[in-house]
Structure formats: structure tokens, C-alpha cells
Amino acid sequence: MFFGFSKTMARFGRFRLGVGMRLSKKNAPYLLIILMFVWMFQLMWYMMVLCFWLMYAVCYGIYWCIKSIFNKFKKA
């Protein structure tokens, strides 16, 4: 089985840059370790994005509540 990690460069005529390796019994554990590190960093990145999005939602909710209180005082 062949695993390739590459990126297509659209500006330069769509040629590929990357690293490829043939999967065998000898290097399968190393590939799994590398993939676990990649998945760990992807999980960390998505968790950071989710945390920042939740912080934004909470701050917007607080702003909306305070704004609605001030609007009720203006109408009264």
C-alpha cells in the first residue's frame, strides 16, 4: 500500500509537492506513531477553534443581554 502526503500547487501548473512512502510490516508502527501525532495536533487545533467560538458566543450573549436591558430602560 502506498501513502502519499502531497499538496497540489495550482499556481505552478498543478504539479505535486510532497512525501510518499510504501507501507510494509517493517515501517507500519512508525507510520501509526506519526499519524497519531498528526491526529493529536488536528484535534488540538479543532478544540482551540471550538473554544474560541464558544468564547465569542458567550461574549455576544452577554452583550445582547446588556443591550436589551438598556433598550428597556430607554423605552420606559
Distance bins in CASP14 RR format, pairs under 12 A and 6 or more apart:
PFRMAT RR
TARGET T0000
AUTHOR 0000-0000-0000
RMODE 2
METHOD distances of the structure
MODEL  1
1 20 0 0 0 0 0 1 0 0 0 0 0
1 21 0 0 0 0 1 0 0 0 0 0 0
1 22 1 0 0 1 0 0 0 0 0 0 0
1 23 1 0 1 0 0 0 0 0 0 0 0
1 24 0 0 0 0 1 0 0 0 0 0 0
1 25 0 0 0 0 0 1 0 0 0 0 0
1 27 0 0 0 0 0 1 0 0 0 0 0
1 28 0 0 0 0 1 0 0 0 0 0 0
1 31 0 0 0 0 0 1 0 0 0 0 0
2 19 0 0 0 0 0 1 0 0 0 0 0
2 20 1 0 0 1 0 0 0 0 0 0 0
2 21 1 0 0 1 0 0 0 0 0 0 0
2 22 1 0 1 0 0 0 0 0 0 0 0
2 23 1 0 0 1 0 0 0 0 0 0 0
2 24 0 0 0 0 0 1 0 0 0 0 0
2 31 0 0 0 0 0 1 0 0 0 0 0
3 18 0 0 0 0 0 1 0 0 0 0 0
3 19 0 0 0 0 1 0 0 0 0 0 0
3 20 1 0 0 1 0 0 0 0 0 0 0
3 21 1 0 1 0 0 0 0 0 0 0 0
3 22 0 0 0 0 1 0 0 0 0 0 0
3 23 1 0 1 0 0 0 0 0 0 0 0
3 24 0 0 0 0 0 1 0 0 0 0 0
3 27 0 0 0 0 0 1 0 0 0 0 0
3 28 0 0 0 0 0 1 0 0 0 0 0
3 30 0 0 0 0 0 1 0 0 0 0 0
3 31 1 0 0 1 0 0 0 0 0 0 0
3 32 0 0 0 0 0 1 0 0 0 0 0
3 34 0 0 0 0 1 0 0 0 0 0 0
3 35 0 0 0 0 1 0 0 0 0 0 0
3 38 0 0 0 0 0 1 0 0 0 0 0
4 16 0 0 0 0 1 0 0 0 0 0 0
4 17 0 0 0 0 0 1 0 0 0 0 0
4 18 1 0 0 1 0 0 0 0 0 0 0
4 19 1 0 0 1 0 0 0 0 0 0 0
4 20 1 0 1 0 0 0 0 0 0 0 0
4 21 1 0 0 1 0 0 0 0 0 0 0
4 22 0 0 0 0 1 0 0 0 0 0 0
4 23 0 0 0 0 1 0 0 0 0 0 0
4 31 0 0 0 0 0 1 0 0 0 0 0
4 35 0 0 0 0 0 1 0 0 0 0 0
5 16 0 0 0 0 0 1 0 0 0 0 0
5 17 0 0 0 0 1 0 0 0 0 0 0
5 18 1 0 1 0 0 0 0 0 0 0 0
5 19 1 0 1 0 0 0 0 0 0 0 0
5 20 1 0 0 1 0 0 0 0 0 0 0
5 21 0 0 0 0 1 0 0 0 0 0 0
5 31 0 0 0 0 0 1 0 0 0 0 0
5 34 0 0 0 0 1 0 0 0 0 0 0
5 35 0 0 0 0 0 1 0 0 0 0 0
5 38 0 0 0 0 1 0 0 0 0 0 0
6 14 0 0 0 0 0 1 0 0 0 0 0
6 15 0 0 0 0 1 0 0 0 0 0 0
6 16 1 0 1 0 0 0 0 0 0 0 0
6 17 1 0 0 1 0 0 0 0 0 0 0
6 18 1 0 1 0 0 0 0 0 0 0 0
6 19 1 0 0 1 0 0 0 0 0 0 0
6 20 1 0 0 1 0 0 0 0 0 0 0
6 21 0 0 0 0 0 1 0 0 0 0 0
7 14 0 0 0 0 0 1 0 0 0 0 0
7 15 0 0 0 0 0 1 0 0 0 0 0
7 16 1 0 0 1 0 0 0 0 0 0 0
7 17 1 0 1 0 0 0 0 0 0 0 0
7 18 1 0 0 1 0 0 0 0 0 0 0
7 19 0 0 0 0 0 1 0 0 0 0 0
8 14 1 0 1 0 0 0 0 0 0 0 0
8 15 1 0 0 1 0 0 0 0 0 0 0
8 16 1 0 1 0 0 0 0 0 0 0 0
8 17 0 0 0 0 1 0 0 0 0 0 0
8 18 0 0 0 0 1 0 0 0 0 0 0
9 15 1 0 0 1 0 0 0 0 0 0 0
9 16 1 0 0 1 0 0 0 0 0 0 0
9 17 1 0 0 1 0 0 0 0 0 0 0
9 18 0 0 0 0 0 1 0 0 0 0 0
10 16 0 0 0 0 0 1 0 0 0 0 0
10 17 0 0 0 0 0 1 0 0 0 0 0
11 17 0 0 0 0 0 1 0 0 0 0 0
19 31 0 0 0 0 0 1 0 0 0 0 0
19 34 0 0 0 0 0 1 0 0 0 0 0
20 27 0 0 0 0 0 1 0 0 0 0 0
20 31 0 0 0 0 0 1 0 0 0 0 0
21 27 1 0 0 1 0 0 0 0 0 0 0
21 28 0 0 0 0 0 1 0 0 0 0 0
21 30 0 0 0 0 1 0 0 0 0 0 0
21 31 1 0 0 1 0 0 0 0 0 0 0
21 34 0 0 0 0 1 0 0 0 0 0 0
21 35 0 0 0 0 0 1 0 0 0 0 0
22 28 0 0 0 0 0 1 0 0 0 0 0
22 31 0 0 0 0 0 1 0 0 0 0 0
23 29 0 0 0 0 0 1 0 0 0 0 0
23 30 0 0 0 0 0 1 0 0 0 0 0
23 31 1 0 0 1 0 0 0 0 0 0 0
23 32 0 0 0 0 0 1 0 0 0 0 0
23 34 0 0 0 0 0 1 0 0 0 0 0
23 35 0 0 0 0 0 1 0 0 0 0 0
24 30 0 0 0 0 0 1 0 0 0 0 0
24 31 0 0 0 0 1 0 0 0 0 0 0
25 31 0 0 0 0 0 1 0 0 0 0 0
27 33 0 0 0 0 0 1 0 0 0 0 0
27 34 0 0 0 0 1 0 0 0 0 0 0
27 35 0 0 0 0 0 1 0 0 0 0 0
28 34 0 0 0 0 0 1 0 0 0 0 0
28 35 0 0 0 0 0 1 0 0 0 0 0
29 35 0 0 0 0 0 1 0 0 0 0 0
29 36 0 0 0 0 0 1 0 0 0 0 0
30 36 0 0 0 0 0 1 0 0 0 0 0
30 37 0 0 0 0 0 1 0 0 0 0 0
31 37 0 0 0 0 0 1 0 0 0 0 0
31 38 0 0 0 0 0 1 0 0 0 0 0
32 38 0 0 0 0 0 1 0 0 0 0 0
32 39 0 0 0 0 0 1 0 0 0 0 0
33 39 0 0 0 0 0 1 0 0 0 0 0
33 40 0 0 0 0 0 1 0 0 0 0 0
34 40 0 0 0 0 0 1 0 0 0 0 0
34 41 0 0 0 0 0 1 0 0 0 0 0
35 41 0 0 0 0 0 1 0 0 0 0 0
35 42 0 0 0 0 0 1 0 0 0 0 0
36 42 0 0 0 0 0 1 0 0 0 0 0
36 43 0 0 0 0 0 1 0 0 0 0 0
37 43 0 0 0 0 0 1 0 0 0 0 0
37 44 0 0 0 0 0 1 0 0 0 0 0
38 44 0 0 0 0 0 1 0 0 0 0 0
38 45 0 0 0 0 0 1 0 0 0 0 0
39 45 0 0 0 0 0 1 0 0 0 0 0
39 46 0 0 0 0 0 1 0 0 0 0 0
40 46 0 0 0 0 0 1 0 0 0 0 0
40 47 0 0 0 0 0 1 0 0 0 0 0
41 47 0 0 0 0 0 1 0 0 0 0 0
41 48 0 0 0 0 0 1 0 0 0 0 0
42 48 0 0 0 0 0 1 0 0 0 0 0
42 49 0 0 0 0 0 1 0 0 0 0 0
43 49 0 0 0 0 0 1 0 0 0 0 0
43 50 0 0 0 0 0 1 0 0 0 0 0
44 50 0 0 0 0 0 1 0 0 0 0 0
44 51 0 0 0 0 0 1 0 0 0 0 0
45 51 0 0 0 0 0 1 0 0 0 0 0
45 52 0 0 0 0 0 1 0 0 0 0 0
46 52 0 0 0 0 0 1 0 0 0 0 0
46 53 0 0 0 0 0 1 0 0 0 0 0
47 53 0 0 0 0 0 1 0 0 0 0 0
47 54 0 0 0 0 0 1 0 0 0 0 0
48 54 0 0 0 0 0 1 0 0 0 0 0
48 55 0 0 0 0 0 1 0 0 0 0 0
49 55 0 0 0 0 0 1 0 0 0 0 0
49 56 0 0 0 0 0 1 0 0 0 0 0
50 56 0 0 0 0 0 1 0 0 0 0 0
50 57 0 0 0 0 0 1 0 0 0 0 0
51 57 0 0 0 0 0 1 0 0 0 0 0
51 58 0 0 0 0 0 1 0 0 0 0 0
52 58 0 0 0 0 0 1 0 0 0 0 0
52 59 0 0 0 0 0 1 0 0 0 0 0
53 59 0 0 0 0 0 1 0 0 0 0 0
53 60 0 0 0 0 0 1 0 0 0 0 0
54 60 0 0 0 0 0 1 0 0 0 0 0
54 61 0 0 0 0 0 1 0 0 0 0 0
55 61 0 0 0 0 0 1 0 0 0 0 0
55 62 0 0 0 0 0 1 0 0 0 0 0
56 62 0 0 0 0 0 1 0 0 0 0 0
56 63 0 0 0 0 0 1 0 0 0 0 0
57 63 0 0 0 0 0 1 0 0 0 0 0
57 64 0 0 0 0 0 1 0 0 0 0 0
58 64 0 0 0 0 0 1 0 0 0 0 0
58 65 0 0 0 0 0 1 0 0 0 0 0
59 65 0 0 0 0 0 1 0 0 0 0 0
59 66 0 0 0 0 0 1 0 0 0 0 0
60 66 0 0 0 0 0 1 0 0 0 0 0
60 67 0 0 0 0 0 1 0 0 0 0 0
61 67 0 0 0 0 1 0 0 0 0 0 0
61 68 0 0 0 0 1 0 0 0 0 0 0
62 68 0 0 0 0 0 1 0 0 0 0 0
62 69 0 0 0 0 0 1 0 0 0 0 0
63 69 0 0 0 0 0 1 0 0 0 0 0
63 70 0 0 0 0 0 1 0 0 0 0 0
64 70 0 0 0 0 0 1 0 0 0 0 0
64 71 0 0 0 0 0 1 0 0 0 0 0
65 71 0 0 0 0 0 1 0 0 0 0 0
65 72 0 0 0 0 0 1 0 0 0 0 0
66 72 0 0 0 0 0 1 0 0 0 0 0
66 73 0 0 0 0 0 1 0 0 0 0 0
67 73 0 0 0 0 0 1 0 0 0 0 0
67 74 0 0 0 0 0 1 0 0 0 0 0
68 74 0 0 0 0 0 1 0 0 0 0 0
68 75 0 0 0 0 0 1 0 0 0 0 0
69 75 0 0 0 0 0 1 0 0 0 0 0
69 76 0 0 0 0 0 1 0 0 0 0 0
70 76 0 0 0 0 0 1 0 0 0 0 0
END
